Structure formats: structure tokens, C-alpha cells
Amino acid sequence: MQPEEINIEALKTNQEFQNNLKKLEEEMRNENSIAKGYQLLDAKLLLEADEDEINDIFTFIVNTAFDVLAENLIAHKGFDMAVYEDLATARAIYEHGIQRYSENDIKGAKEIFLVLHHTMQNPELKDAMMIHAAAVMAGHKFEDFIQNLVDTSGVDESDPTAFFIQTFVQPTDILLTMFAKYVKLGKEELKVLEESK
């Protein structure tokens, strides 16, 4: 049986669907929900919405995520990947970090990956973020990182954390050992956050 095709054109004029999107946007803003922001963004991208609309939602997601991050750092609270809102928040910060990295903003990318390493409660993701930060510090360009260090063949699309790069060509512990010098530097930079507890 073929999966049902979504009729995009019909959805653009479906009043009930449009009303649901308006309601979703109101909830997103009233609740400051990044998870609902992503739901809305996905729907708007599917509908090929106006670029300004998409940028507005994306800006909301990123700004809200960094506000939450700041509050979490002050409260010494981490991101629990089992909580959908935490997952969406970490994803927004991570995607921003990847964007910084791809634009060669070494300092910005490194700081974002280190902060994610510090705030993520999931041990595998914590280590993966340290590998990102160490790769940045070691001078790997974004394209080199993706081509030479990342293994995308083992990505499980159904895993809610699949948005985060966490599979590499070498086992994580070997990469952390290879990058030991940069891991040490990264941990020293994070001491400021540890000591403020």
C-alpha cells in the first residue's frame, strides 16, 4: 500500500488547516515553545510559505532557545533529551552552532558546542559535542569535519536525537583520545561554568 500523498495545494486553501496553523503559532508564542516552533516551521516549509514568515519563525526559535539556555546556565539545569521541549531547544542551539561552523565562525561554533557539552544530560551526545568542539579547535574546516570524521551511514531516522551528529568514523573514545589536547582546553574553558555552581 502506498503512503497517502499530501496534497500541498489543497492544504494551502484548507481553512481548517490554516486555522490550526494560526492556533499553533499563538501557542508557540504564548508558551514560548520551541517544539511548537519547529512544528510550525515544518508546516510552513512544506507549504512553501513566504520567506519572511519562515525567517520570523526561525528567529523566534533561535532567540527563545538562547534565552532558555541562559536561564538553564544560571539555574545549573541541563537538557534532558527525553523531554521534547528540551530536545527542541538543544536542537535549535546545535543547528545554530553548525551554521556558525559552516560559516567559519570558529570562536562562536566552539563556544556553542562546549556549552552543549556542558548542558546535555545524555552521555553520548555530551561526548559528541566535545568532539565537535575539539574538531573546531584543531582547525578542521566544516567540510573536512563532515567528510573525514562523520559517519552518516548509521543514522537512525526514527531516533529523536538524529538531528545531532553523533556517529563518527572512529569510536567516540578514540576520537576523544586523539583530540585529548583540545578536550583538555575545552574543559578548562568550561571550568568557569562549573565553578559558578
Disulfide bonds with the S-S distance in Angstrom:
none
